[in-house]
């Protein structure tokens, strides 16, 4: 993990981290970083929509979350807030979080999944096989199969086709037909 190695060699005021990294999921990297550097503010900057990943990132220890489509000025504001020791969320995310506080607890099924189950869901729905996922995540095929079985059970789905349909319908993966 390049990010973790660089942190061990220097001091930083704020870290910008992406969820989609070549060798490991950014949420997993964030959790590991926070164990070693709990005081370091981390801004998750990602192509993924806020409503799908921001809450997960914040629960994992991120100090802020910003979509890459945001204006450069918003990035500067976010970094400034984090450097001052504050949290940063966009007004859209703040509104979404406020709405969740007042809603009747009727969460989407995927919101109850663990981070690894959610990651497995997204990867299967993106067309990856269990063995490809195992290779990408450096886990055994048996472990990924267990995650798949658990998420299918929790979501009351029967097979990958239903899982993929669910993920596309809830915009957890890109629908390439758009």
Secondary structure, DSSP 8 states (H G I E B T S, - for coil): -HHHHHHHHS--SEEEE-SB-SSSBHHHHHHHHHHH-TTSEEEEEESS-HHHHHHHHHHTT-SEEEETTS-HHHHHHHHHHHHTT--B--HHHHHHHHHHHHS-S---GGGGS-HHHHHHHHHHHTT--HHHHHHHHT--HHHHHHHHHHHHHHHT--SHHHHHHHHHHTTSS--TT-
